[in-house]
């Protein structure tokens, strides 16, 4: 079975490829010749994920899934949320995003947060959503060199290391994207 994961993000693609069983050939946007930067104009993770999945399904005819993920910090009303990649501006600057999180959390009594991923699926003339989340807390220092985005400052519940310290083997079992992907793969089994 061929499935398109609607992303140009090499980090996300590598992460998900490790989770998908061998009988599924996972293709990226690049693999299908889609060089478009699909505009994420939604105001929720659900809307943005579905925009990307429908774009590929409608324009390229492939069964497709797309994700949108966000860091949701309790003390700042769920920010950065849907704007996580562009929290500090349109440049998608990870370092600037982390600095803005630290600034927003300064003087807050709690650093409790969650990462949440929504996967939108378009295949066989059907559409559906899957979700994964992992609770944890934010740090005011960067630790670890693995992962990307906010991984160096997020410690998942039950662990003392950040996502960037845990490595792919552990992260791919416990992360928001791993949980959403497992739910998505389970939803394929009756098909």
BELRAPE-V361170 format. One record per residue. RES is the residue in one small letter. SS is DSSP state (H for helix, E for strand, C for the rest). NEAR is the number of other C-alpha atoms within 12 Angstrom. Layout:
[[RES SS NEAR] [RES SS NEAR]]
//
This chain:
[[x C 18] [x E 21] [x E 35] [x E 40] [x E 45] [x C 45] [x C 38] [x C 25] [x C 21] [x H 18] [x H 18] [x H 30] [x H 28] [x H 23] [x H 29] [x H 41] [x H 26] [x C 24] [x C 32] [x C 28] [x C 19] [x C 12] [x C 13] [x C 21] [x E 21] [x E 30] [x E 30] [x C 32] [x C 32] [x C 20] [x C 20] [x C 25] [x C 18] [x C 24] [x C 15] [x C 18] [x C 18] [x C 23] [x C 17] [x C 28] [x C 18] [x C 17] [x C 19] [x C 26] [x H 35] [x H 32] [x H 26] [x H 33] [x H 40] [x H 37] [x H 34] [x H 40] [x H 42] [x H 35] [x H 32] [x H 37] [x H 31] [x H 19] [x H 19] [x H 23] [x C 20] [x C 32] [x C 35] [x E 43] [x E 44] [x E 50] [x E 46] [x E 46] [x E 39] [x E 37] [x E 44] [x E 35] [x E 33] [x H 25] [x H 23] [x H 24] [x C 18] [x C 24] [x E 31] [x E 35] [x H 31] [x H 30] [x H 28] [x H 35] [x H 31] [x H 26] [x C 30] [x C 23] [x C 18] [x C 13] [x C 14] [x C 18] [x C 19] [x H 25] [x H 24] [x H 21] [x H 30] [x H 33] [x H 23] [x H 24] [x H 40] [x H 29] [x H 16] [x H 26] [x H 27] [x C 17] [x C 13] [x C 18] [x C 13] [x C 19] [x C 31] [x E 28] [x E 33] [x E 35] [x E 44] [x E 37] [x E 38] [x E 39] [x E 44] [x E 41] [x E 43] [x E 35] [x E 28] [x C 16] [x C 14] [x E 18] [x E 25] [x E 27] [x E 31] [x E 35] [x E 33] [x E 31] [x E 30] [x E 34] [x E 26] [x E 32] [x E 33] [x E 39] [x C 30] [x C 25] [x C 20] [x C 27] [x C 24] [x C 23] [x C 19] [x C 24] [x C 30] [x C 32] [x C 34] [x C 47] [x H 38] [x H 29] [x H 40] [x E 42] [x E 35] [x E 34] [x C 21] [x C 12] [x C 18] [x C 19] [x C 28] [x E 35] [x H 40] [x H 29] [x H 26] [x H 27] [x H 23] [x H 28] [x H 19] [x H 22] [x H 31] [x H 28] [x H 24] [x H 30] [x C 41] [x H 37] [x H 41] [x H 38] [x H 27] [x H 35] [x H 41] [x H 29] [x H 26] [x H 34] [x H 27] [x H 16] [x H 20] [x H 24] [x C 13] [x C 7] [x C 11]]
//
